[in-house]
Amino acid sequence: MGSTLRVALVAGEASGDILGSGLMQALKSRHPDVSFIGVGGPRMEAEGLQSYFPMERLSVMGLFEVLGRLFELIFRRRRLIRTLIAQRPDVFIGIDAPDFNLGLELKLRRAGIRTVHYVSPSVWAWRQKRVFKIREACDLMLTLFPFEARFYQEHGVPVSFVGHPLANTIPLEVDREGARQGLGLPDQSAVVALLPGSRGGEVSRLGPLFLDAAERLTSLHPGMQFVLPCASAPRREQLEQMLSGRDLKLRLLDGQSHEALAACDAVLIASGTATLEALLHKRPMVVAYRVANLTYRVLRRFMKTAFFSLPNLLAGRQLVPEYIQDAATPEVLAEAVAALLVNGKEQTESFAAIQQTLRQDASSRAAEAVLALVGR
């Protein structure tokens, strides 16, 4: 296979750590003489990454929330640029985190290092002029979804659609009865999963809304059960406080989001990656989201798509009900979920077709594209 392949990677949060570790495994299986440097989490470190600093230092989101960490992020990126230019890896792979990675990729590419960006930013949805920076910064864009690849092809950016790893991880048929037994849920009761997000800010905005909607649903269906996966111990504590004084048949779970999705009949869910997980479990869903008012006023000026939820973007039409900001009320959400308990078949049939499209063995395809770029 020739000399050692030196790969630099930077991931900024847990989802990137998962993608990065899968890509590293696939690269090692095709080119055993490979070394990894950069920034990643525990999964990437377990695959052999030498991480220069904790991945959590890059985990920040929101237009205004980032300001409090801006100087640290600038310092870390400048230092990382100097380090990687000195190390001269064969290829740099930025995994998501576009606000951090695209600037890094631009500097490295100008220094003669080949660059790959894995996971497209939402450039097709807003701030579309970013595609020109991406074209300058990246030798190759790897996209998880086919509609993203079409956008880049139209704008002259080298691109490869690799599919989404979860489409292979989650089986085509999910065992609802087994999941209910594992969680100790009754077989006959209607079960609704509530997924208000994994970050504290998301839960503070959506948690009370989802619980109010659950109370409304309980009044419509007195025997209804609810499950709510908690992303972490702080999120569980946050939700326990919100549940105080409420009379709901609701079980908080520690993690176990896939088990909750497998066990439920319908989902009330925050917009984000979790909607893809619900789609792949073939569970009908209602999507809602709220952000800080100032952030929303800025974002809506730049939105270029008719939809904000991933299932609708993948379907190219209004497949799932989606509600944002003031349109997301307990009454509206409860009625939409109740309707899906009666007739969610159209959603689930479309979800099955979408999963087949995304089921591409993404890590393997991504590794092959990277190795083709570097000629290995």
N, C-alpha and C positions, 0 to 999 in steps of 0.2 A: 504493500500500500504506500510505500515511500516514507518520507520523514513524518515526524509527529505533526498532527493537525492541531493547531492552537486556536481555540474558539473562546471568544469573550462574549458574555451574556449579561444583560441587566434586566431584572424583573423588579417591579415596584410593589406588588401585593400578592396575596395568597393565590389568586387565580393565575397570575403569571408564574408563580413558583410551580404550580401544577403543570402548566404548559411547558415550562422550561425543563422540568425533570423528565417529562415524556420525550421531549426532543433530544435531550442528552442521552437517554437510553437508546433511542433509535440511532443516533450518531455513533455511539459506542459499538452497537451491533454491526454497523457497516464499516467502521474504521476504528478498530480497537486501539490503535496508537493515537489517542486524542487526549488533550488536556484542556481544562476549563478554568477561566478566571472571570472576575466581574463582581456582580452583586446579585444575590438571590436568597431564598429562604431555606428552611430545613430540608425540604425535598431535593432542591438542587444541590445543596451541600452534601446530602447523602449520596448523590450521584458523582461526587468528586469536585464540585465547584469550590475554588478558593475565593471566598467572598470578602471583598475589601472592607465592607462595613455592613451593619445589620440592614436587611431589606426594609424593615419598618420605618427607617428614616425617610423613605421615599413615599410612604403610604399617606397621601393627603389628597383630598378632592374638593372641588367647588371653586368657583371663580374668585371668591373673596376669602374663603377659608385658607387658601394657600398663602395669603399675604404674611401671616404670622411666622411662616417657615421659609420665606422667600430667600433670605440671605444664606441660610444653611444650605438650601438646595443649590443655589448658585455656586457656593464654595465647593460643595461635594462634586458637582458636575465638572467644574474647572480642574479640580484635582484628579478626577477620574480621566478626563481627557489627556492630561499630561502623562498619567501612568500608562494608559493604553497605547498612546503613541510611542512611548518608550518600549513597551512590551512587544509591539508589532504583531498582534494576532493575525491569523490568516483570514479571519472573518469576525465581524462584530454583529451580534443579534440582539436588538432591542425588543423586549417582550412587553407589549402594551405600553403603559406609562408614557404616552406620546409627548406630553409637555416637557418631560425630562429627557426622553430618549431621542427625539427627533433632532434637538439641538446638538446632542452628543454625536449622533450619526453624521450630521452635516460636517462637523469638525474632523471626525475620523476619516470620512470619505475624502475630504480635501487633503488629508495627510496621506492618502494612498491606501487606506485600509478598506476592504470591501465591507459593505454594510447591508444588513437585512433587518426589516421591521416585521415582527410577528404579531399579528392582531391589528387590524386597521382601526385607527381612530374614527370617530363618527363624522368624517370629513364630508361624506355624502349627505349628511343631515343638516349641518350648519358649518359656517366658516369654510366654505368650499375652496376658497383661494389657498387654503393650506396645502392643497394637492400640488401646487407648484414648488413649495418648500420640500414636500415629500419626494417629488421627482428629483430634486437636487440632492437630497440627503441619502436616498436609498438606492442601492443597486438592485434590490428585490423586495417587494412587498408580499408577505404571506397572509392571505385572508382566510377567515373561518367560514365566511358565507358567500354564496355565489353572486348575490347582487352587488357586493363590494368589489369583487374582481371585475365585473362589467364596468363599474365606475372608473376604476384605474385604467383599464384598457382604453376607454374613451379618452382618457387624459394622457396617454402615452407613458404610463408608469409600468415598468416590468413587474409582473404580478403572477402569482400562482395561488389558485384556490385549493386549499388542502383539506377542507372539511373541519368538523369540530370533534375533538377527542371524546366528549361526552356522548356523542351519537353512537360511538362504538362501545363505550363503557356501560351505558344503560341499555338493558335488553329490549328487543322489539316487543316482547310481551312481559308485563310486570305482574307479579303475583300479589294481587290485592288481599286475598284471604290470608296468605302467609304473613304479609306485612301487618295486618290487623292483629293476628295472633301474637306476633312478636311485640307489638305495642300494648297488648291487652285491651284492644278495642272490641266492642260488640260487632257481630257480623251483620246484623240487620239495621242498625241505626245509620242515619245519614251522617257522614263525617266531612267536615270542611276544614281544610288546612289554611292557616293564616300565616303569611310570610311577609312581615312588615319591613324587612331589610336586615342587614348585618351590622350597620354602623350606628353609633349612638344617635347621631343627628337624624338619620332616617327613622329610627324607632321612636324618637321623641315626637316627630311629626306624624307618623303613620300609625304608631301603636294605639293611641286613644281612638283614632278614626276606625281602625279595624275592629277594635273591641266594641265600639258603639254599634258598628254594623253587625257584629256577632250577636249582640243583645237584640237587635231588631230581627235578625234571622231566627233567634230562639222564640220570639213572640209569634213568628209565622210558623215555625216547626218546633214545638216544645221538646221533642226528643232528640234534637240535634246535638251532636258532639263536635268539639273543636280540638285540633292539635296545633301547637305553635312551637316550631323548632327555635331554640335560642342559639345564636351563633357563638356565644361566649358567656362566661360567668357574669361579667358586667351587664351584658344584655339581659340575662335572666333576672338579675336583681332589678334592673330597670323595669322589666315587664311585670315582675311580681308587685312592684309598687303601683303600677297602673291597674292591676287586677284587684287591688284592695277595694272592698265594698261592692264588687260586681258579683252577680249570681249567674255564672256561666259554667256549663259542663266543658271545661277546657283543661287540657293537659299540656303543661310546658315540657318540652323535650330538650335535652342537652345535645345540641347538634341534631343528628338523625333527620336532616331535611329530606333525604331521599326516602327514608322509611315513611315519613309523614306523607310525602307525595304519593308513594305507592299505596298507602292505606286509604286515602281520602276519595271522596266522590267529586269534589270540586275545590278550587283554590281561589282565595283572595290574596293577591300578591303584589308586592312592590315591583315597579319596572326595573329591569336589570337582568343579570345573568341567570337569576333564579327562574325567570320566566322560560328560559330555554330548558331548564331542568324539568319544569312542569310540563312543557310541551313534549319532551322526550318520554315522560311517564304517561303521556296520553291522558292528561287530566284537564277537563275544561276549566277555564280560568277567567277571572276578572282582574284587570290590571289597573292599579292606581299609583299616583306619585304626587308628592309635594316637596318643594324645595323652598329655600329662603325666598321671600317675596322679591327682594332685590335681584337675586340670581335669576328668578323666573322672568322678571321684566326684561332683563338683558337677553336671556336665551330665546325668548319667543320672537324677538326682532330678527334673529338670524336663522331660525329653523327653516329648512328647505324641504321637509317631507310632510306628508299628510298625517303620518302616524309617529308615535314615539315608542311604542312597545315592540320588542323584537319579534314576537309571533306575527304581528301584522306586517312588519317589514319583510319578513321571510315569505309570507303569503302574498304580498303585494296587494292586499285588500284588507277591509275591516273584518277580520276573522274573530278577534276577541274584543269584548268591550274594554275600552281604556278611558280613564278619567284622570285629569290632572288639575292640581290646585283646587280652586273653589268648586269645580265641577264634581270633585270627589266628596260626596256627602254620605253619611251612614245610610240614609234611606235609599239613595240611588244604588250604592254598592250592594246592599242587602237584597234589593229587588233583582239586580242583575245576577247575583249568585243563585238566588232561589229559582230563577228561570233556567239556569244551567242544570240544576238538579233534576229538572223535568226533561230537558232536551239539550244535551251538550254533545250530541252525536256528530253534528257537522264539524265542530271544532276537532274532536278526537280523530275523525277520519282524515282530516287535512293534516293533523299533526303526524300521523303515521307516514304520509307521503313525504313530508318535510324531513323526517328522520332519515328516510332512505337516501335523500339527496345529500344530507350532511355526513352520512356514514362512509367515510373515505379513508379511515385509518390515518388520521391527521398527522400524528407524530412521524410516521414512516414517510408520508408524502413530503412533510416539511424537511426532514433530514435529507431526502433525495434531492430536493430543490437546492438546499444549502450546499451539498457536496458537488452538484453540477455547477453551481456558481463558482466554487473555488477550484474546480477541475480535479477533484479527487474521486 
